[in-house]
Amino acid sequence: MDLRKEKRVPEAKEIKIRDGEQTYPAFLVDMSRKGISIKTEHVLPCYKVIDVIIDIDNKPVRINGSVRWVNDNLEKPDDTLKEIGILLIDPPAEYLDYLAAQ
């Protein structure tokens, strides 16, 4: 049974995450109006507030978010990428419009 209230849109694209002064590469897995799922080598603690930078129409769009869960891929210990769920904090109109067009 799917308990998600928001429709998830699969999306595979490179993005960046910013934690303070550090910027890390990541891959977008899926997205919704309230959250996104990413894969990255850099594990962040739950409830850490970060910025997600997604190129939309060749323009970087910064979205503030909070890490809500981390999947350490215990079934695939050789996989260096961790999946992270991020709750979006007041996503900008550019992101919401992009999502609606998908």
N, C-alpha and C positions, 0 to 999 in steps of 0.2 A: 504494500500500500504506500503510495507516494504522499507524503505529508507536506510537501512544498506548496506554498500559497501562490508563488510567482512562477510563471513559465520560464524554464531555462532554455537558452538559445546556445547550441554548440557553436563554438568559434575557435579556430586554431590560428593564432597569430602571435608574433613576438611583441612583448610589452616590456616595460621597466617598472620596478618597484623602488621607491625611495624611502629609506629609513634614516631620518636625520640628514646627515651630509653624505651618506653612502647610497649609491644607486646600483641595483643589481638587475641582470637580465632575467626574464621569466617568460613563460608561455601561457597565454590565455586558453583555458579549457572550455568554459562556458560562462554565460552571464545572464543576469536578470535585472529587473529594476532595482532590486535591493541588495544584490550581491554578485560576486564573481568567484570562480574557481580558477586557480592558477597552478602551474608547476614551476618549481625553481630549486636550485641547489641550496639556497640560503633559507634556513629554517628561522622563523620568527616566532616569538612567544605569543600565546593567546592573549587577546585584548590589547596588543601593541597597535598603536595608531600609525599608519603609514600612508604614503601617497602611491597611487597606481597611475602610470602614464601610458595612455593608449593613443596611438595615432588614429585619428578619425578624419577622413578627407585630407590626408597629408598634413594634418596639424596635430601637434601633441596636446592631448586633453588630460589635465590632472584631476584625479578623483581621490578624495580623502576616504579612507576606509579603516576598519578595525579587524585584525586577524581574529577569527572565531574558532577555527579548528585546523589541525595539521595532521595529515596522514603520512606516517613515516614509512609506508610501503614495506611492512614487515614480511609480507609474502615474497617480495623481490628485493632482498638485501643488496644485490648488485646495482640496483637502480639508484643513481645519485639524486634524481629529482624527487622532491617531496610535493605532494598536493596540499594546497592551502586554500581554505575558504575565507573570503573577506566580505564583511558586511559593509556596504557602501554608506557613507555619511553624506547626505544631501548631494546626490549626483547631479552634475550640471546638465543643462538642456541639450547640449551637443551629444552627450552620451545617451540620454533618453531618446532623442530623435533617431540616433543611429540604431539603437536597439529596436525601436518600433518599425524601422525599415527592413529589419531582418526577417 
